[in-house]
């Protein structure tokens, strides 16, 4: 009898033939703008370490101190015996940072999104998701059992039509900064739409917190929205804050509901306390060192200008409400290539030239929109951006 696993090699070959095969590179250095890969020094333009805090001395020191005090592991779930003073302090500081009543730590952003949507919705309810939402948000909506609706990207009019047809509890879910496009969700209009239909609004601001807004308050800060406007805020700690984990912030009632009902919180080991201590240090740095955000924005703008001069196809950010690209943009600046194999070939050519830029392909992005996802860190220098533009000019012209 033929094993069901016998088809796997053929499936893998088919993936490779479509230019969609994924592989890992082994890093032999700390995270930063310069990496060691296969014995070579490579300039890194694909990390989410936007503020350059993953290897910051103060963050490392706090982590080491946390290990000395709490050990390497948390030992249990938060509701058993894994919730330490470090976790509790970080939650309180995240609540202050985001201007919300309370915050709750999750082990990953993926688990936070699954847990929140599942805890808030049931089969008689409805969830509405932007078509370009992160996979964790889409999976959360599907696994919740609620009626699952997708609206056209950033299209509030299309959302409104669907909202009016729905019954039961309604939850609108969106990325803040979209991870593969780098554009902003129209949060003001989404908030108004939610209020008009007595719906909740949930924003995953993983790529906005720390990067955008005064003191790094994220996209909600940028748009001037509070807890009443956006009741559910999710943020991750492994991007701008340089550590690991995630959190949800909102009202006391929301957080208590998640503690009681979010399965991905209840049944998961807490992240190590030392990570919480490291994050407390990075949170403080992110809040006070505005130069990191200023530099990020200048680097991204310089890149957009140079890429435009080279005729490279970037994402149009002009549709974003209240967004003046001369004031702020995201650290994510994708170059649309289209064909998956060509995106891989250009990425490999850039690597040979000393630059790490990931090729992003379906199913992560829609068919025909494979891209090079260029991301910036506050630790990049302008001359590195100029060198990248030169390398892109040569690689895309082959």
N, C-alpha and C positions, 0 to 999 in steps of 0.2 A: 504493500500500500504506500502510495506517495505521501510524504510528509507535507503538511501545510507550509512548512518552512522552506521547502525546496524552491519556491518561487522567489524568495528574497533576493538571491543574486541577480536574477533578471530584473526585478524591480529597481535594484540599486543601479544597474547598468542603464535602465531607462531614465533615471534621474540624472545620471552623468551625461547622457546624450543630449538632454535638454539644457545643459549648462546650469543645472540646479543643485549639483552635488555640494554638500557642505563639509568642510574639514576644519580641524583645529590647528592653530599654531601654538607652539610651546614657547612661553616667555621665560627668560632667565634673568629678569631684573624686576625691580619694583615698578608699579604703575607710574607713568609720567609721560612727558612729551617725547622722551627718548627711551627706547626699549632695546633690549638685547634679544635678537631672534636669530637662531642658528649661527651664533657667533658674530653677527653683524649689528652695527648700531643703526637703528631705524627711527626715523621721526614719526611719531604716532599721531595720526589725524582721524582716529576712529573711536577714541575713548569717551565715556560719559563722565569722566572726572573733570567736570567743567571748570571748577574753581581751583583745581590743582591741590586738593587737600588730602588725597589718598596716601601721600607719603610726607605730609607736613610734620615737622619735628614735634610740635605740640600735640598733634593727634597721636603720633606714635608713642610719645611719652605717656599720655593718658591711657592708651591701650595697655602698655606695659604695667603701669600702676594698677590698672583694673585687674590684670591677670594675677599680680601679686596679692591683691586683696580678695578676689572672688574665684580664682582658678580659671581653667580653660573653658569649662562648659557650665551651662546653667542647671543641668541635672534633671529638669522636669519642665512640664508645661507651667504657664503663669498661674493657673488655678490650682496647682498641686503644691509645689514648693520651689518653683523656678522664678518667682517674681522678686527681684532684689531691689535694694534701695537705689541702685544705679538705674534700673529700669524705671522706677517710679519717678526719680528726679528728671530723667530724660522726658518722660511723658508730660510732666508739668512744664518743662521748659519749651517743649514743642507746642503746647497749648498757648503759651505766652507768645511764642514766635509767630504763630499763625493767627493770633487774635481770637481764639476760640475757647469755649468753656473747658474742654478736656481733649486729651489725645490718648490713643491706644496703640501700643506697639504690635506689629505683626512680624513674622520671621522673613517674609518676602513681600514684594509688591503684588506679585501674582496671587499669593494667598490672601492678601488684604482685599483685593478686588473680588475674588470668588466669595470670600466670607461675608463681605458687606452686602452684596446683591442677594445672596442666598438668605441672609438674615432678615432682610427688609421685605422680600417679595414671596408670594405663593402662587399657586396655580390660577387663582382668580384675578391676579394682578397683571400689569403690563410693564415691560421695560423697553425703552426707546434708545437706540444706540447710533451714534455717528458711524457711517459706513467705513471710515478709516480708523476706528478705535483700535487700540492695542488688543492683541489676542487675549490677554487676561480679562479684559472687560467684556469682550464678546463671549468668552467661555463662561464667565460669571453669569451673564444674562441667560445663556442657553441652559446652564445647569440649575438655575433657580427654579425652573419649571413654569415661570411666568410666560405670558404671551410675548414673544420676541419680535420686535420691530426694528428695522434699520432705516434711517433717514439719510438722504443725500448729504454728502460732506458739507458741513457748516451751513446747511440750508434750513434755516429756521421756519421758513414758509412751508416747506415740505413736512417738517416735524409737526407744525401746528395742525395740518390736515389730519395727520395720524392721531394726534393727541385727542382731538375732538371726537373721534370715533371710538375711543377706548373707554372701558369701565374699570372699576376696582381701583386699587392703589396704582399710581403711575410714577415711575422712576425714569428720569432722563439721565443718561450716562454719556460722558464725553471725556476725551483727553483734553488737557489744557493746551499744552504745546504738543502737537502731533509728532510722534517719535521718528517717523520716516520722512515727513515733509518739512518739519520745523515751523509750520505755520500755527497761528493761534485760533482757538475756538472762539466764536462770537459770544462770549460769556454774558455780556449785558443782555443781549436779545434772548439768549437761552433762559436766563433768570426770569425775565418778564414773561416768557412763554410758560414757564413752570408755574409761576404764581397765578397766571390767568386760568390755568386748568387744575389748580390745587395739586400739582405734582411736586415731587422731590427732584432736586438737581444734585447730581454727584459729579465731581470733577477730579480726575486723576492728573495731578500737576507734577508728576515725576520729573519732567524736563523743564519746569518753570521755577520751582522752588529753589532758592539760592541764587538763581541766574538772573531773574527778572524782578523788577519792583524795588522800591526803596528798602534798603536793608535785606534784600533777597526774599521778600515776602511772596514772590511768585506772581502768577498771572492774575490771581484775585486781587492782590495788592495793586497791580498795574491798572486794573479796571475799576478799582475802588469798590469792590464787592465784599460784603461781610457774611457772617454766619447765617443771617436771615435770607440773604440773596442766594447763597450756595450752602445748603445745610450739610452736605457731605463732602469732605475734602480728603483725598488720599495723596500721600507723598512718599517717596522712597528716600532712603538714606545712602544708597550706594552710587548715587550720581553726583550731584553738586556737593554733597556733604562728605563724599569720599570714603564711606565705611560700608555698612551692610544693614539690610532690613527695611522696614516700612512702617508707616503709621496711618491712622485715620483720625481726623480731628473734627469735632462738632459739638453739639449740645450734650449736656449731661445725660439726657434721656437716650440719645443715639449711642453714646459710649456704653452705657449700662445695657442697652439692648444687644450690642455686639458681644459684650462679655458673656451674656446669657445664651446667645443664639448663634454666633458665628462659629461654625464648625472648624474652620481653618485657624481660629484662635484657640478654641477650647482644647483641640486634640493635637496640638503641635508643641514640641519643645521650644521654650523661649530662647531667643538669640542670646549668645554669651554676654554676661554682664560687662566684660571688658570692652566689647563692641559698643555697648551703651555709653560707657565712660569716654571712649574715643569720639563718639558722636557728639557728646556734650561739648567736647573741646572744639570740634569742627563747626558745630552750630554757632558757637560764640564767634569764631573767626569769620564765618560767612556773614554774620550780622553786622560786624563792625568794619570789615575791610572792603569798602565800596570800590576800591581801585580794581579789584578782581573783576567785578561786573563791568566797570567802565572799559577795561582793557578787552574783555571778551567781545563787547559790542563793537569796539574799534576794529578788532581783528576780523570779525564777521563782515563788517561793512567793507573793509579793504578787500576781502576775498570776493564779495559780491560784485564790487566794481571791476576787479581784475577779471573775474570769470565772464562777466558781461562783455568786456572788451575782447575776450578770446572767442566769443560766440557760443559759449557753453550754455546749456539750457538749465536754468535754475527754477525753483518753485516760485510762482508768483505770490507775493505776500500782500498785494495791494487790496485784496478783498477783506482783510482783517479789520473789523470795526475799531475805530479810534487808533489804528496803528499807523504811526508815522515812522517809516523805515529809517529816517534820519535820527530818530530818538532811540529806538530799541529794536532789536531783532533777536532771534534765538541763536543758540550756539550750534544748531544743526543746519547745515547748508548742503542739501543734496544736489547732485548733478544728474539729471535725467539722461540715461543712455538709451533705454528702450529694450534692446535685445540682451537677454541674460548672458549668453556666452561672450558677447562683446564687453559687457560690464566686467566680467571675470578677467578677460584678457587685459583690459586697461588697468584693473587693480593689480594684476601680476606684473605688468610693465612698471607701474609706480613702485611696487615693492623692490624690483631690481634697481630702481633709481634711488632707493633709500627712504620711501614713504609708505606707511601703512594706512591704506584707505579701503574700507570694506566695500565689496560689491553686494548690494542688497537685491534679492530676486524674489519672484513669486515662490511660495504663497505669502511671504511677508508683505509684499506690495502687489498691487493689481497686475495682471498680465499686460505685457508690453510696456511696463514702466520701471524696469530694472534700472538701478541707479548706483552711483558712488555716494555713499553717505559720509560727507566730510563734517567732522565736528572739531570744535576749538576748545582750548583750555586757556585759562588765564596765564599759564606758564609758557605758552607759545610766544615766540618773538616774531616781529613783522618780517624779518628777513627769511624766516622759515616759511611764512605764507607766500612770499615772493618766489622762493625756490619751488614750492608746491605748484604754484601757478605755471611756472616755467616747465615743470615736469608734466603737468596736465596738458599743456599746449603740445608738447612733443608726443605724449602717449595717445591723445585723442586724434592726432593727425596721422597715425600709422594706418 
